[in-house]
Amino acid sequence: MAEDIAEEEKEEKGTSTIMVIVFLLVAALLAGGSGFAAGKVLFAPMIVSGEADAPVAADAAETEADDAHASAGEGDAHGQDATSGVRGPDYSKLKVIALDPITTNIGSPADVWVRMELSMAVDAGEDGEGPDEATLEAVHADLLAYMRTTRLQALSMPSGFQHLVTDLEARAAMRTEGAVKRIFVKALLLE
């Protein structure tokens, strides 16, 4: 009788192990199939619905429109100049002006001094001169005032320098009514 019970337990253990393996295989197949189906439905709807050629036709129409603008001498939709191939402003038409060095203490902590050497790329305008001397002095004073409000913590962050340059460009562009296109930081020393 003890032998019969031992044999029944072995049979139950054997069948339960096989059942677990079968269950895991079925669950894996179901999960893989549902993932595949969800990927097909969510991430590739154009291929399933037969609209795969629609974006190609739209790109071709956009390219033809860009070519028409280029032949008329205009820039494309992305701000690229048709004649120079440069994105954004055409830097060949800009004049680079060096500013006097800025030396001041920053806002926080007040015992830290900064020295900056800057240059500006300005739109030369129709006369080719660029902004007058009074405007350049106003830009210099504005950038000096901005540096007096800067905090050392802002400059020590990874993107702090880029934010500083962006803020300087925005202030200079406001002061010159958009004539300043870029600010170049040649030197930045903190002491």
VOBA-1610 file (N, C-alpha, C; in pm, whole numbers, padded with zeros to 5 digits, always signed):
BEGIN
Met+00080-00117+00000Met+00000+00000+00000Met+00086+00125+00000Ala+00195+00122+00072Ala+00286+00235+00074Ala+00350+00254-00063Glu+00371+00144-00133Glu+00430+00153-00265Glu+00331+00218-00364Asp+00204+00190-00350Asp+00102+00248-00438Asp+00094+00400-00419Ile+00104+00445-00297Ile+00098+00589-00268Ile+00221+00658-00324Ala+00338+00596-00312Ala+00461+00654-00365Ala+00455+00665-00516Glu+00397+00563-00583Glu+00385+00568-00729Glu+00289+00678-00773Glu+00179+00697-00701Glu+00083+00801-00734Glu+00145+00940-00718Glu+00227+00957-00612Glu+00294+01087-00591Glu+00395+01114-00703Lys+00466+01011-00750Lys+00561+01029-00859Lys+00488+01067-00987Glu+00373+01003-01012Glu+00296+01035-01131Glu+00243+01177-01124Glu+00195+01222-01008Glu+00144+01358-00993Glu+00256+01460-01009Lys+00372+01431-00952Lys+00486+01522-00966Lys+00530+01531-01112Gly+00533+01423-01180Gly+00574+01420-01319Gly+00476+01496-01407Thr+00348+01478-01385Thr+00250+01546-01466Thr+00243+01694-01432Ser+00265+01730-01307Ser+00260+01872-01271Ser+00379+01947-01332Thr+00495+01885-01339Thr+00611+01949-01400Thr+00588+01968-01549Ile+00532+01870-01613Ile+00503+01880-01756Ile+00397+01986-01780Met+00297+01992-01694Met+00191+02091-01709Met+00246+02234-01692Val+00340+02254-01601Val+00400+02386-01581Val+00479+02427-01705Ile+00553+02336-01761Ile+00632+02365-01882Ile+00539+02398-01998Val+00433+02322-02015Val+00337+02348-02123Val+00270+02484-02101Phe+00232+02512-01977Phe+00169+02641-01946Phe+00263+02758-01979Leu+00390+02746-01943Leu+00487+02852-01971Leu+00508+02871-02122Leu+00511+02762-02197Leu+00527+02773-02341Leu+00405+02840-02405Val+00286+02803-02361Val+00164+02863-02416Val+00160+03013-02379Ala+00195+03047-02256Ala+00195+03187-02213Ala+00297+03269-02292Ala+00414+03211-02319Ala+00516+03282-02396Ala+00469+03304-02540Leu+00405+03203-02599Leu+00354+03217-02736Leu+00243+03323-02741Leu+00155+03323-02643Leu+00049+03423-02640Leu+00105+03563-02622Ala+00204+03579-02534Ala+00264+03710-02512Ala+00336+03758-02638Gly+00410+03671-02702Gly+00480+03708-02825Gly+00384+03745-02936Gly+00277+03667-02950Gly+00178+03695-03053Gly+00105+03826-03029Ser+00068+03851-02903Ser-00001+03978-02874Ser+00093+04097-02890Gly+00220+04082-02857Gly+00317+04190-02878Gly+00338+04218-03026Phe+00346+04112-03105Phe+00360+04128-03249Phe+00238+04198-03308Ala+00120+04156-03266Ala-00003+04216-03317Ala-00014+04363-03276Ala+00020+04393-03151Ala+00014+04532-03106Ala+00114+04618-03182Gly+00230+04565-03210Gly+00329+04639-03287Gly+00283+04667-03428Lys+00219+04570-03489Lys+00168+04589-03624Lys+00057+04692-03627Val-00030+04689-03527Val-00145+04780-03525Val-00103+04921-03486Leu-00018+04936-03386Leu+00016+05068-03333Leu+00128+05138-03409Phe+00229+05064-03449Phe+00348+05128-03503Phe+00361+05123-03654Ala+00278+05049-03721Ala+00286+05045-03867Ala+00147+05047-03929Pro+00064+05147-03897Pro-00072+05147-03952Pro-00076+05174-04102Met+00021+05244-04157Met+00018+05273-04300Met+00042+05149-04382Ile+00125+05060-04336Ile+00155+04940-04411Ile+00034+04847-04410Val-00034+04835-04297Val-00150+04748-04287Val-00265+04802-04369Ser-00287+04935-04364Ser-00402+04993-04433Ser-00376+05020-04581Gly-00255+05002-04629Gly-00226+05022-04769Gly-00194+05165-04805Glu-00162+05250-04708Glu-00131+05390-04734Glu+00019+05414-04737Ala+00097+05315-04768Ala+00242+05327-04764Ala+00294+05424-04869Asp+00224+05442-04981Asp+00270+05530-05086Asp+00233+05675-05062Ala+00143+05704-04969Ala+00097+05841-04945Ala+00209+05932-04896Pro+00292+05894-04797Pro+00400+05984-04755Pro+00502+06010-04865Val+00527+05911-04949Val+00623+05930-05057Val+00571+06037-05153Ala+00443+06034-05183Ala+00384+06133-05272Ala+00387+06271-05208Ala+00362+06279-05077Ala+00365+06408-05007Ala+00508+06464-05007Asp+00609+06377-04984Asp+00748+06423-04987Asp+00786+06474-05126Ala+00738+06407-05229Ala+00769+06450-05365Ala+00706+06586-05394Ala+00583+06608-05347Ala+00518+06737-05368Ala+00591+06847-05293Glu+00638+06817-05170Glu+00711+06917-05091Glu+00845+06951-05157Thr+00912+06850-05212Thr+01039+06874-05280Thr+01018+06961-05404Glu+00910+06936-05478Glu+00882+07020-05594Glu+00853+07163-05554Ala+00782+07182-05442Ala+00754+07317-05394Ala+00882+07386-05350Asp+00973+07312-05285Asp+01101+07370-05244Asp+01185+07409-05365Asp+01181+07326-05470Asp+01255+07359-05592Asp+01198+07483-05657Ala+01067+07501-05651Ala+01005+07621-05709Ala+01048+07745-05632His+01055+07734-05495His+01104+07847-05415His+01250+07877-05445Ala+01330+07770-05463Ala+01472+07788-05488Ala+01494+07858-05622Ser+01414+07823-05722Ser+01432+07888-05852Ser+01387+08033-05847Ala+01297+08065-05753Ala+01254+08204-05738Ala+01350+08284-05650Gly+01450+08216-05590Gly+01549+08285-05506Gly+01509+08296-05361Glu+01407+08222-05320Glu+01362+08225-05182Glu+01424+08109-05107Gly+01417+08113-04971Gly+01465+08002-04890Gly+01359+07894-04885Asp+01396+07775-04837Asp+01298+07669-04827Asp+01223+07677-04695Ala+01141+07579-04669Ala+01056+07580-04550Ala+01136+07567-04422His+01259+07521-04427His+01341+07501-04309His+01437+07617-04285Gly+01421+07727-04354Gly+01507+07842-04335Gly+01638+07834-04409Gln+01651+07741-04501Gln+01775+07726-04575Gln+01772+07816-04697Asp+01876+07895-04715Asp+01886+07985-04828Asp+01918+07905-04953Ala+01845+07930-05059Ala+01861+07851-05181Ala+01995+07878-05249Thr+02047+07999-05239Thr+02170+08032-05310Thr+02294+07984-05237Ser+02294+07990-05103Ser+02414+07954-05030Ser+02410+07815-04970Gly+02289+07758-04949Gly+02280+07626-04888Gly+02301+07631-04738Val+02298+07749-04675Val+02323+07766-04533Val+02190+07771-04461Arg+02177+07697-04350Arg+02056+07703-04269Arg+02064+07825-04181Gly+01951+07893-04164Gly+01945+08011-04080Gly+01997+08132-04156Pro+02052+08227-04082Pro+02100+08348-04150Pro+02223+08319-04235Asp+02238+08393-04341Asp+02354+08378-04429Asp+02470+08452-04365Tyr+02565+08378-04308Tyr+02674+08439-04233Tyr+02772+08514-04323Ser+02766+08491-04453Ser+02855+08566-04541Ser+02813+08712-04551Lys+02688+08742-04515Lys+02639+08879-04521Lys+02644+08949-04385Leu+02705+08884-04287Leu+02713+08941-04153Leu+02851+09000-04128Lys+02855+09096-04039Lys+02981+09161-04001Lys+03009+09124-03856Val+03133+09083-03827Val+03172+09046-03691Val+03237+09166-03625Ile+03181+09203-03510Ile+03231+09319-03435Ile+03276+09271-03298Ala+03399+09304-03262Ala+03452+09269-03130Ala+03410+09376-03029Leu+03359+09332-02917Leu+03323+09424-02809Leu+03439+09439-02713Asp+03438+09547-02637Asp+03537+09564-02531Asp+03515+09456-02426Pro+03621+09411-02359Pro+03603+09308-02256Pro+03511+09356-02144Ile+03433+09264-02090Ile+03345+09293-01978Ile+03409+09235-01853Thr+03433+09320-01755Thr+03489+09277-01627Thr+03399+09330-01517Thr+03341+09240-01440Thr+03251+09279-01332Thr+03238+09164-01233Asn+03179+09195-01118Asn+03146+09087-01026Asn+03006+09037-01060Ile+02980+08909-01030Ile+02850+08853-01062Ile+02756+08870-00944Gly+02629+08838-00964Gly+02528+08863-00862Gly+02546+08781-00736Ser+02570+08652-00750Ser+02581+08567-00632Ser+02683+08458-00659Pro+02781+08440-00580Pro+02831+08523-00469Pro+02901+08648-00522Ala+02889+08754-00447Ala+02936+08885-00492Ala+03088+08896-00499Asp+03161+08806-00436Asp+03307+08815-00439Asp+03368+08744-00560Val+03287+08687-00649Val+03336+08623-00771Val+03331+08723-00885Trp+03445+08736-00954Trp+03455+08829-01067Trp+03456+08750-01196Val+03406+08813-01301Val+03402+08751-01432Val+03464+08847-01534Arg+03537+08789-01628Arg+03590+08866-01742Arg+03549+08792-01867Met+03480+08863-01956Met+03433+08804-02081Met+03483+08885-02199Glu+03526+08815-02301Glu+03560+08878-02428Glu+03460+08826-02530Leu+03386+08918-02592Leu+03276+08881-02681Leu+03294+08942-02819Ser+03234+08875-02916Ser+03219+08929-03051Ser+03074+08907-03091Met+03025+08993-03178Met+02888+08983-03226Met+02887+08973-03377Ala+02801+08887-03429Ala+02776+08881-03573Ala+02650+08963-03597Val+02663+09075-03668Val+02551+09165-03689Val+02520+09174-03838Asp+02394+09203-03865Asp+02351+09225-04002Asp+02407+09360-04045Ala+02486+09361-04149Ala+02554+09483-04192Ala+02457+09586-04247Gly+02340+09543-04287Gly+02242+09637-04340Gly+02273+09676-04484Glu+02198+09772-04534Glu+02215+09815-04672Glu+02343+09896-04692Asp+02383+09970-04588Asp+02503+10053-04601Asp+02631+09975-04576Gly+02621+09854-04519Gly+02738+09771-04492Gly+02812+09809-04366Glu+02761+09905-04290Glu+02828+09952-04170Glu+02790+09872-04046Gly+02663+09836-04034Gly+02616+09772-03912Gly+02567+09877-03814Pro+02548+09837-03688Pro+02499+09933-03588Pro+02600+10044-03562Asp+02550+10159-03523Asp+02640+10271-03494Asp+02707+10251-03358Glu+02801+10340-03328Glu+02882+10328-03206Glu+02797+10339-03080Ala+02697+10425-03081Ala+02612+10442-02962Ala+02533+10315-02934Thr+02486+10247-03037Thr+02413+10123-03018Thr+02506+10015-02964Leu+02629+10009-03013Leu+02725+09910-02963Leu+02757+09934-02817Glu+02769+10061-02776Glu+02794+10092-02635Glu+02673+10055-02550Ala+02551+10073-02603Ala+02432+10035-02529Ala+02424+09883-02513Val+02462+09809-02616Val+02464+09662-02607Val+02567+09619-02504His+02685+09681-02507His+02790+09648-02411His+02743+09673-02268Ala+02679+09786-02244Ala+02629+09818-02111Ala+02519+09721-02068Asp+02434+09682-02161Asp+02327+09588-02131Asp+02384+09451-02094Leu+02483+09405-02167Leu+02545+09276-02137Leu+02620+09280-02004Leu+02683+09395-01974Leu+02749+09412-01844Leu+02647+09406-01731Ala+02533+09472-01747Ala+02429+09469-01645Ala+02373+09328-01628Tyr+02362+09254-01737Tyr+02313+09117-01726Tyr+02412+09030-01649Met+02541+09046-01676Met+02640+08965-01605Met+02642+08996-01456Arg+02604+09118-01417Arg+02598+09151-01274Arg+02484+09078-01204Thr+02386+09028-01278Thr+02275+08955-01218Thr+02292+08804-01226Thr+02396+08756-01293Thr+02418+08613-01312Thr+02464+08549-01182Arg+02418+08427-01160Arg+02459+08352-01041Arg+02561+08246-01080Leu+02654+08219-00992Leu+02758+08120-01018Leu+02697+07981-01033Gln+02592+07950-00958Gln+02528+07819-00968Gln+02473+07796-01108Ala+02421+07902-01171Ala+02367+07887-01306Ala+02478+07856-01406Leu+02595+07913-01386Leu+02707+07887-01477Leu+02771+07751-01453Ser+02755+07695-01334Ser+02820+07568-01305Ser+02738+07448-01350Met+02614+07470-01391Met+02532+07359-01441Met+02578+07321-01581Pro+02550+07198-01625Pro+02598+07154-01757Pro+02551+07242-01873Ser+02428+07287-01869Ser+02379+07370-01979Ser+02384+07518-01946Gly+02448+07555-01838Gly+02452+07694-01795Gly+02519+07786-01895Phe+02630+07742-01954Phe+02700+07826-02051Phe+02613+07851-02173Gln+02545+07747-02221Gln+02459+07764-02339Gln+02344+07859-02307His+02287+07849-02187His+02180+07940-02148His+02232+08084-02140Leu+02353+08099-02091Leu+02414+08231-02082Leu+02428+08293-02221Val+02480+08217-02316Val+02498+08268-02452Val+02363+08301-02516Thr+02265+08215-02495Thr+02131+08240-02550Thr+02071+08367-02492Asp+02086+08388-02361Asp+02034+08509-02299Asp+02106+08634-02349Leu+02238+08624-02365Leu+02314+08738-02418Leu+02271+08772-02560Glu+02249+08668-02643Glu+02204+08692-02780Glu+02067+08758-02782Ala+01978+08714-02695Ala+01843+08770-02692Ala+01846+08916-02649Arg+01927+08948-02548Arg+01936+09087-02502Arg+01998+09177-02608Ala+02102+09129-02675Ala+02166+09209-02779Ala+02073+09228-02898Ala+01997+09125-02933Ala+01903+09137-03045Ala+01792+09236-03012Met+01746+09236-02887Met+01644+09334-02848Met+01697+09475-02855Arg+01819+09494-02808Arg+01878+09628-02805Arg+01903+09682-02944Thr+01937+09594-03040Thr+01969+09638-03176Thr+01854+09615-03273Glu+01736+09583-03223Glu+01617+09558-03305Glu+01640+09447-03406Gly+01706+09340-03362Gly+01726+09222-03446Gly+01851+09223-03532Ala+01935+09324-03520Ala+02055+09329-03604Ala+02159+09226-03558Val+02164+09197-03428Val+02260+09099-03377Val+02203+08959-03401Lys+02279+08877-03472Lys+02235+08741-03502Lys+02300+08638-03411Arg+02424+08658-03374Arg+02497+08563-03289Arg+02591+08638-03197Ile+02616+08579-03080Ile+02718+08627-02986Ile+02822+08516-02976Phe+02947+08552-02991Phe+03056+08456-02977Phe+03133+08489-02851Val+03146+08394-02761Val+03223+08412-02638Val+03364+08363-02666Lys+03457+08459-02673Lys+03596+08423-02700Lys+03669+08381-02574Ala+03632+08441-02461Ala+03696+08407-02333Ala+03597+08431-02221Leu+03598+08342-02122Leu+03515+08355-02003Leu+03597+08308-01885Leu+03635+08403-01801Leu+03716+08369-01684Leu+03640+08406-01560Leu+03636+08316-01464Leu+03575+08341-01334Leu+03684+08335-01229Glu+03685+08432-01139Glu+03788+08437-01035Glu+03724+08464-00902
//
